[in-house]
């Protein structure tokens, strides 16, 4: 098979993003909604669907790694030193901001596709905060300060679980771990009668997982390495939004990027889904209180997402598919941050949850 030319990578990103945006909007699949269901109602169904996506992504990704087609060390998710403090701080900020906005970056793009003008403002502020933390005025603080607090991986190997186990003289357990994890996550869905009767949720979870696998394949396996020099990447919705905003304002040719393509694709897929279901409608802020809450949340998600190394999709599924050591830290922080945000929204004060 001939390698994909550089210009086609953005089109592949649009196609993958559109598939994920279309199915996720129809299924009402939202990462914050899934966390909220667990914290407030003890309902784990939507969270299990994200587990299904993770199971599919882990198995597909690790099969490519096991065959030598994909090199995890070339991605951003498995460095030999884990900046644990930045990840915990950033993921907690992201979770708190997610609660204030009512959804994550992926969910905001889906809302934008349905005509929600609040999400347009959120994405602009979110992208600006993300880019400022990635390469702008806050980058020195991130790089020289927060990310310098890191733990070296034993043996200076790449920061994923199979590599660490191999350094401790265990046999190559990469495929065994991936298969076991995927089986457990899929069984958690298959054993739930209500989920078996929810084809839209199942389709959305499967599409999201396959989308991560397809992203790794397109940028790490099928790409023409002589035409473009970039790291393998897959679905994440923090830095691509920031880079998209920067490209629109300065260098439009920068839009020819897989990550930016997925951002465009999610909005497009959501729009087509809303059009198909006749649910396309314009929405705006109700008052200045709601607008202020969304703007603060957008800043927290943008800056926090860069510190955490990704959003609920980027860290929750894409980094998870690499079995990165950063994954449990980021998930823990996002869950804690979301819970604090829910407490604030319900009681007007985060202190109440600590008093309990």
C-alpha positions in Angstrom: 0.0 0.0 0.0 1.4 3.4 -1.0 1.9 5.8 2.0 -0.6 8.6 2.5 0.6 12.0 1.3 0.9 14.9 3.7 -2.2 16.8 2.5 -4.5 13.7 2.9 -3.8 13.4 6.7 -6.0 16.3 7.4 -8.8 14.8 5.3 -8.4 11.5 7.2 -8.7 13.5 10.4 -11.9 15.2 9.2 -13.4 11.8 8.3 -12.5 10.2 11.7 -13.7 13.3 13.6 -17.0 13.4 11.6 -17.7 9.7 12.4 -17.1 10.3 16.1 -19.0 13.5 16.2 -22.0 12.1 14.4 -22.4 9.0 16.5 -21.5 10.7 19.8 -24.2 13.4 19.4 -26.9 10.9 18.4 -26.0 8.8 21.5 -25.8 11.8 23.8 -22.4 10.5 24.8 -20.6 13.0 27.0 -17.6 12.4 29.3 -18.7 14.9 31.9 -22.2 13.5 31.7 -20.8 10.1 32.3 -18.9 11.3 35.4 -22.0 13.2 36.6 -24.1 10.1 36.2 -21.7 8.2 38.5 -21.3 10.8 41.1 -24.9 11.9 41.4 -26.9 8.8 40.4 -24.7 5.8 40.6 -25.4 5.1 37.0 -22.3 3.7 35.2 -23.8 3.1 31.8 -22.2 6.0 29.9 -18.9 5.5 31.8 -18.9 1.8 30.6 -19.4 3.0 27.1 -16.2 5.0 27.4 -14.7 1.8 28.8 -15.8 0.1 25.6 -14.1 2.7 23.5 -10.9 2.3 25.6 -11.0 -1.5 25.3 -11.3 -1.3 21.5 -8.6 1.4 21.3 -6.2 -0.6 23.6 -6.5 -3.8 21.7 -6.2 -2.2 18.2 -3.3 0.0 19.1 -1.3 -2.6 20.9 -1.7 -5.1 18.1 0.0 -2.5 15.8 2.7 -1.9 18.4 3.2 -5.7 18.8 3.7 -6.2 15.1 6.2 -3.3 15.0 4.1 -1.1 12.8 3.7 1.6 15.4 6.4 3.0 17.7 4.9 4.3 21.0 8.2 6.1 21.8 7.6 8.5 18.9 4.3 9.7 20.5 3.9 12.4 23.2 2.3 10.1 25.7 5.2 7.8 26.9 8.1 10.0 27.9 10.9 8.5 30.1 10.1 11.0 32.9 6.5 11.5 34.0 5.6 15.1 35.0 3.2 13.8 37.7 2.6 17.2 39.4 1.6 19.0 36.2 -0.6 16.1 35.2 -2.4 16.0 38.5 -2.8 19.8 38.7 -3.8 20.1 35.0 -6.3 17.2 35.1 -8.0 18.5 38.2 -8.3 22.0 36.7 -9.7 20.4 33.5 -12.2 18.4 35.5 -13.3 21.5 37.4 -13.6 23.5 34.2 -15.5 20.7 32.6 -18.1 21.0 35.3 -18.4 24.8 34.9 -18.9 24.5 31.2 -21.1 21.4 31.5 -19.0 19.3 29.1 -15.5 18.7 27.9 -13.7 20.0 24.8 -15.0 17.1 22.7 -18.5 17.8 23.9 -18.2 21.5 23.3 -17.3 20.8 19.7 -20.4 18.6 19.4 -22.6 21.3 20.9 -21.1 23.8 18.4 -22.2 21.7 15.5 -25.8 21.8 16.8 -25.8 25.6 16.7 -24.8 26.3 20.3 -23.2 29.7 20.2 -22.1 29.4 23.8 -19.7 26.7 22.6 -18.3 29.0 20.0 -17.2 31.4 22.7 -16.0 28.6 24.9 -13.9 27.1 22.1 -12.3 30.4 21.3 -11.3 31.0 24.9 -10.4 27.4 25.4 -8.1 27.5 22.4 -6.5 30.7 23.4 -5.7 29.4 26.9 -4.4 26.1 25.5 -2.1 27.8 23.0 -0.8 30.3 25.7 0.1 27.3 27.9 1.5 25.2 25.0 3.7 27.8 23.2 2.7 31.2 24.5 3.2 33.3 27.5 2.5 30.5 30.0 4.8 28.0 28.3 7.9 28.9 30.3 6.0 28.3 33.6 4.8 25.0 32.3 8.1 23.7 30.9 10.6 25.2 33.4 8.4 25.0 36.4 5.5 22.6 36.6 6.8 19.9 34.2 10.2 19.9 35.8 8.7 18.1 38.8 8.9 14.7 37.3 9.7 11.1 38.2 12.1 9.2 36.0 10.7 5.9 34.7 12.9 2.9 35.9 15.7 2.2 33.5 14.8 5.4 31.6 12.6 3.3 29.3 9.5 4.8 27.7 6.7 5.5 30.1 4.2 2.7 29.3 3.3 -0.3 31.4 4.6 -3.0 29.1 8.0 -1.3 28.8 8.3 -0.9 32.6 7.4 -4.6 33.1 9.9 -5.7 30.5 12.6 -3.7 32.3 11.8 -5.6 35.5 12.7 -8.8 33.5 9.1 -9.8 32.9 8.4 -11.4 29.5 6.8 -9.3 26.8 3.2 -9.0 28.2 2.1 -6.2 25.9 -0.5 -8.2 24.0 -1.6 -10.2 27.0 -2.3 -7.1 29.0 -4.1 -5.5 26.1 -6.3 -8.5 25.5 -7.1 -8.9 29.2 -8.0 -5.2 29.5 -10.1 -5.2 26.4 -12.0 -8.3 27.4 -12.8 -6.9 30.9 -14.0 -3.6 29.5 -16.1 -5.2 26.8 -17.6 -7.6 29.3 -18.6 -4.7 31.5 -20.8 -3.5 28.7 -22.0 -6.9 27.4 -23.2 -8.0 30.8 -25.4 -4.9 31.2 -28.9 -5.6 29.7 -29.7 -2.0 29.4 -26.6 -1.3 27.4 -27.3 -4.2 25.1 -30.5 -2.5 24.2 -28.8 0.8 23.5 -27.4 0.5 19.9 -26.6 4.2 19.6 -24.5 4.1 22.7 -22.7 0.9 21.6 -22.1 2.4 18.2 -20.7 5.6 19.6 -18.4 3.8 21.9 -17.1 1.5 19.2 -16.7 4.3 16.8 -14.7 6.4 19.3 -12.4 3.4 20.0 -11.9 2.6 16.3 -11.3 6.3 15.7 -8.3 6.3 18.1 -6.9 3.2 16.3 -7.5 4.8 12.9 -5.7 7.9 14.1 -2.6 6.0 15.2 -2.6 4.1 11.9 -2.9 7.2 9.7 -0.2 9.2 11.5 2.1 6.5 12.6 1.8 3.7 10.1 0.4 4.9 6.8 2.0 8.4 6.6 4.6 9.3 4.1 7.6 10.0 6.4 9.5 11.8 3.7 6.6 14.2 3.0 5.9 15.3 6.5 7.8 15.0 9.8 5.4 14.7 12.7 4.9 12.5 15.7 2.2 9.8 15.6 -1.0 11.2 17.1 -4.6 10.3 17.5 -7.8 11.8 19.0 -7.3 14.6 21.5 -9.1 18.0 21.7 -6.9 20.4 23.5 -3.8 21.4 21.6 -5.5 20.9 18.2 -8.1 23.5 19.1 -5.3 25.9 20.2 -3.3 25.2 17.1 -6.4 25.6 14.9 -7.1 29.1 16.4 -3.5 30.1 15.8 -3.5 28.8 12.2 -6.7 30.7 11.4 -5.2 33.9 12.7 -1.7 33.6 11.3 -0.8 30.7 8.9 -3.8 29.0 7.3 -1.6 26.3 5.8 -1.2 25.1 9.3 -4.7 23.8 9.1 -3.4 20.8 7.1 -2.9 18.8 10.2 -4.5 15.6 11.4 -5.5 16.9 14.9 -7.0 20.1 13.5 -8.8 17.9 10.9 -10.5 15.9 13.7 -11.6 19.2 15.4 -13.3 20.3 12.1 -14.7 16.8 11.6 -16.4 16.6 15.0 -18.2 19.8 14.4 -19.2 18.7 10.9 -20.4 15.3 12.1 -22.4 16.8 14.9 -23.9 19.3 12.5 -25.0 16.5 10.1 -26.4 14.5 13.0 -28.4 17.5 14.2 -29.6 18.2 10.7 -30.6 14.5 10.3 -32.5 14.5 13.5 -34.0 17.9 12.9 -32.5 19.2 16.2 -30.4 22.0 14.8 -31.2 25.2 16.7 -29.4 28.4 17.8 -28.6 28.8 21.5 -26.9 31.5 23.5 -26.1 32.4 27.1 -29.1 33.1 29.3 -27.4 35.8 31.4 -24.0 37.2 32.4 -23.7 34.6 35.3 -23.8 31.7 32.8 -21.4 33.4 30.5 -18.9 34.1 33.3 -19.1 30.5 34.4 -18.4 29.2 30.9 -15.5 31.5 30.4 -13.8 30.6 33.6 -14.4 26.9 32.8 -13.0 27.3 29.3 -9.7 28.8 30.7 -9.4 26.0 33.2 -10.0 23.3 30.5 -7.6 24.9 28.0 -4.7 25.5 30.4 -5.4 22.4 32.5 -5.7 20.2 29.4 -2.2 21.1 28.2 -0.7 20.5 31.6 -2.5 17.1 31.8 -1.3 16.1 28.4 -4.8 15.8 27.0 -8.6 15.9 27.6 -11.0 13.1 28.6 -10.5 11.7 25.1 -6.8 12.5 24.7 -5.7 11.1 28.1 -8.7 9.0 28.8 -8.7 6.9 25.6 -5.8 7.9 23.4 -3.1 7.8 26.1 -4.9 4.8 27.6 -4.6 3.0 24.3 -0.8 3.3 24.7 -1.0 2.1 28.3 0.8 5.3 29.3 1.8 5.7 33.0 0.2 9.2 32.9 -3.2 7.7 32.3 -4.3 6.8 35.9 -3.0 10.1 37.2 -5.0 12.1 34.6 -8.1 10.1 35.1 -7.9 10.5 38.9 -7.4 14.3 38.6 -10.3 14.7 36.2 -12.7 12.7 38.4 -11.7 14.7 41.5 -11.9 18.0 39.6 -15.3 17.1 38.2 -16.6 16.2 41.6 -15.4 19.5 43.1 -17.1 21.3 40.2 -20.4 19.5 40.8 -20.2 20.4 44.5 -19.7 24.0 43.6 -22.6 24.1 41.1 -25.0 22.3 43.5 -24.1 24.1 46.7 -22.3 27.2 45.7 -19.2 26.3 47.6 -16.4 23.7 47.2 -15.8 23.9 50.9 -19.0 22.0 51.6 -17.6 18.8 50.1 -14.6 19.0 52.4 -16.8 19.6 55.4 -18.6 16.4 54.7 
